[in-house]
Amino acid sequence: MLNHKGTCILETARLILRPFTVNDIEDMYYNWACDEEVTRYLTWKEHKDINRTSLAVALWVKSYNEKEFYNWVIQDKKNKKIMGSICLFSVDNYNGNCEVGYCLGKEFWNKGIMYEALIRVIDFAFCEIGFERISARRHLGNLASGRVMKKCKFIYEGTLRNVIKDKEGNLVDCKYYSILKSDYIKDKLLLHNK
Ligand SMILES: CC(C)(COP(=O)(O)OP(=O)(O)OC[C@H]1O[C@@H](n2cnc3c(N)ncnc32)[C@H](O)[C@@H]1OP(=O)(O)O)[C@@H](O)C(=O)NCCC(=O)NCCS
């Protein structure tokens, strides 16, 4: 049985992961949502105006009432800039699994930010909620995302053909990965006992 807690505030060395608020709308729009390079491999199109961002955030803010809704904004602890988001979705209570998705503004790429955020969310998902498995998928061209998954010890499981519509509405192949609680806990214990 999963112990759902909703989008709790999580911390890492450099980051705070917290629920979005309506005060994040403008920064989200300018820092990542309006950028077509950020959405290059995503299923949603860059926002053409701030109203689109406003609608998305309003929906999330409403959804925070639900204990099974997990969507964090990633914020720099020091300068308080918001840089991107990370979420758990497709929650399957019966089988104890979910999927993870994430994105970050270009200005913040290649500084290990998503690695740091993902590691924290994995720990929360396994050790606090009790998921047994987290999966992730990426567009074949999205090598940086594949690298983040690998750094976090996700295992590649295979490529599904024509499985998801890209942001233009065309079906594309995706590479699928997963990480298991059993493996994660084993690694954590090994590290602890070193
Ligand atoms: C994918 C994404 C989240 C990565 O975030 P990030 O904070 O830059 O990731 P990290 O810095 O933790 O790690 C990125 C790794 O990819 C590597 N990398 C970056 N661009 C790469 C490329 N074109 N080819 C191969 N590796 C690449 C980096 O060198 C780094 O690896 P390293 O730590 O071994 O040097 C970010 O690029 C992003 O938000 N992209 C747009 C949205 C998106 O694609 N989301 C994922 C959908 S599946």
The ligand as an ORCA input file, in Angstrom:
! r2SCAN-3c Opt
* xyz 0 1
  C      17.293     16.771    -20.066
  C      17.524     17.847    -19.007
  C      16.464     17.762    -17.950
  C      18.895     17.607    -18.354
  O      19.023     18.476    -17.236
  P      20.458     18.939    -16.701
  O      20.311     19.564    -15.376
  O      21.151     19.676    -17.761
  O      21.124     17.508    -16.512
  P      22.491     17.189    -15.781
  O      23.381     18.398    -15.803
  O      22.177     16.537    -14.476
  O      23.097     16.065    -16.740
  C      23.129     16.246    -18.146
  C      24.107     15.238    -18.730
  O      23.869     15.112    -20.131
  C      25.056     15.385    -20.838
  N      24.665     15.992    -22.108
  C      24.161     17.217    -22.323
  N      23.889     17.386    -23.623
  C      24.224     16.215    -24.227
  C      24.187     15.765    -25.569
  N      23.727     16.530    -26.562
  N      24.614     14.510    -25.824
  C      25.077     13.702    -24.841
  N      25.128     14.079    -23.544
  C      24.710     15.330    -23.254
  C      25.843     16.302    -19.936
  O      27.217     16.294    -20.257
  C      25.549     15.670    -18.573
  O      26.288     14.500    -18.368
  P      27.578     14.474    -17.395
  O      27.090     14.920    -16.033
  O      28.031     13.074    -17.416
  O      28.563     15.445    -17.975
  C      17.543     19.263    -19.654
  O      18.447     19.257    -20.716
  C      16.165     19.698    -20.134
  O      15.345     20.147    -19.355
  N      15.898     19.568    -21.441
  C      14.628     20.018    -22.000
  C      13.412     19.247    -21.459
  C      13.597     17.754    -21.603
  O      14.106     17.286    -22.609
  N      13.166     16.998    -20.589
  C      13.300     15.550    -20.547
  C      12.253     14.887    -21.321
  S      12.514     13.114    -21.340
*
